[in-house]
């Protein structure tokens, strides 16, 4: 394979990843956290997580395999008991001169926390917590950070606790097929294939002409 072909293939891969990151923003913004399909009569609950809340697990199922970090996401939850493991992360620019190879930012992340609550069908929940205004405040929060889960009506339904590393709730598996969202387990290639499959024939032709020109 010539260097020209290699460069074209590399360019194609970079463009596809960029397209995935831009075009899949809407599909990645909503993640169903169960395995299988919900019965048609069951309406899931939704937990909204801002970009600085990093959700690691929901009911024992990993939520880490995403192309982008610091992305605000909505997590679809089965009605009933749910367990959400998360941490809080903030990024602060370093002042002064930064040596070559040294990170230009301070990353402050809390130890994992867990919230457990009974989600009601069709209800929207969100995280509520104190936002630090300075890096010093963020560092002070690292060991004392706490958060609440609040419903759309303003009801506080759960408080965060320290995570022991052992899940008390497992993701239920429904009969009748697989989940419509596979982002938590699919690799990058599968995501690219899914995005490509949604494009029209004309969009595919236009993209390929642009990618290999």
N, C-alpha and C positions, 0 to 999 in steps of 0.2 A: 504494500500500500504506500503510495507516494505521500510526501509531506503535505502536498496540496489537499489530498483527500483527508488526511488526519486533521488538518486545520479546519476543514469544512465540517467534519464530524464533531470536532470539539466545539466549534461555533454553534452547531445545531444543538448540542447538548446544553450549552450555556443558555441559548435562547429559549429552549424548552423549559429549563428550570426557572428562568425568569418569568416566562409566560405562566407557568404553573403557580408561581408565587403571587403573581398579579391576578390571574384569572380565577384562581381557586380561593381567593380571599373570602368570597361569600360562602363557598361550600365548607371551608375549614372553620368558618366562624360559628358553625353549629355542629356539635359533636354528640352523637347518640352513644351513651356509655354502656348499653346492654348488648348482649349477644342475641342474635335471632331477631324476629319481628314481633312487635307488639300487636295484640289483637286490635282490630280496627276501632273498637269501641273505647279503647284505652287512650287517653290523652296524656302525654308525658308532662312532667314539670320541667322547668328550665332554671339552671343556675348560671348567672352571669358572672364572669371573672374578668377583671381588668388586666391589662398587660403586666402589671407588677405582681399579680398573684399567679404563681406557677403551680398549676395543678399536676400532681404526680400520679395519683391513683384515684379511681372512683370505684368503690366496692371491690377493691383488690385488682382491678384491671388497670394496666399501665396507660397513661395518657401522655407519655413523653415523646413519642416518635413523630415530631413535626418538623417541617423545613425551617420554620421561623420561630424564634423565641420572642418574648415580650409582645405577644399578640393577644388582644382582647378576644375572648371566646365565650360562647354560650354552650353549656353542657346540658344535653337532654337527659333527664333522670326518670327512671321508672317510678311511678307512684309507690309510696311505702318507705321503708327504712333505707337510708343511703348514708354512705361513709365516704368523705372526701378528704384526701391527704394533699396538703399544699405547703408551699413556702412563700415568703414575701421577699421580693428582690428589688433593690433600687440601684441606680447607677449615677455616680457623681464624677464630674470632670476633675482631674488633678490640676492643681495650680502650679505655676513655675515650669521649669524646663524638664522635659521628659527624655530620658536616655533612649538611644536607639534600641528597639526591641522591647521596651517596657510599655506596658499598657498605659493608655492615656486617661483611663478612668478607674475609679474605685468601684468595685462591685460588692455590695453588702447584701447578704442573704441570711434569712433566719433559718433556724433549725426547722425540720418538718413539723407541721401542726395537723390536727385532724378535727373535723366537725362531723357530727352524726345527727341526723334529723329525719323526721318523717315528712317526705315531700307529698304534697297534695296534687292531684291531677290538674293540669292546666295552670298551675300557679307559678309565677316567676319569682325567683329569689336572687339576692345579690349579696356580695361581701360588704361589710361595713367595718372600717378601721380608721385609726388616726394616721394621717399622712405626715411624715417628717418634713420640715422645711429646710433643714440643713443636714450636712453629712454627719455632724456630731450627734444630732438627734437620731438619725438613722442608725448609727452605731450603738446608741443607747437602747434603741428599740430591738436590736438584734436578739437580745436575751429575754426581753420582756414583751415582745410583740404578741398581740392578741387580736382576734377578729370575731365578728358576729355574722350569722346568716340572718338576713332580714327579708321578709316577704314583701310583695308589691303593695300590701296594705299597711306596711310599717311594723309588722309584728316581728319581734326578735324570737327566732325559733331555735337557735343553737349558738353556743359559744365554743371557740376553738380550745382544744387541749393539746398538750404535748403528745407527739406521736411515738408510740412504743415500738413500732415496726411490725405489729401484728394486727391483721385485719379482722374485724368482727362481722363484716358483711361481705358476701361474695356476689359478683355480678350474676344475676339470673340468666339462664339460657332458655329462650322460647322456642317451641317447636314451630316448624313451618318455614324454615329458610334462614338466610343470613341477614345481618343488618344491612340497611341501605348505605350506611357509612362505614368504611373500612380503614379510615385514616389512622386509627390507633395501632393497627397491625400491618397495614400495607406498607411496602417499601416504596422508594421514590419511583421506580420503574412502573409499578402498578398505578401510582397516582398519575404519572405522565400518560399512561395508556388510557386511563379513564378520561382525562382531559381531552386527549386526541379523539376519543370515541364520541365526544359531544360536539366536535366541530363539524360544520357542513363540508361537503365536497369542495365547494368554492373556497372556503376558508383554508382548507388543507392545501389546495393548489397555490393559493396566494402566499401562504406561509412558507411552503417549500421553495417557491421561486425566490422569496426574500432571503431565506436561510442559506441558499446555495448559490446566490448570485456572485 
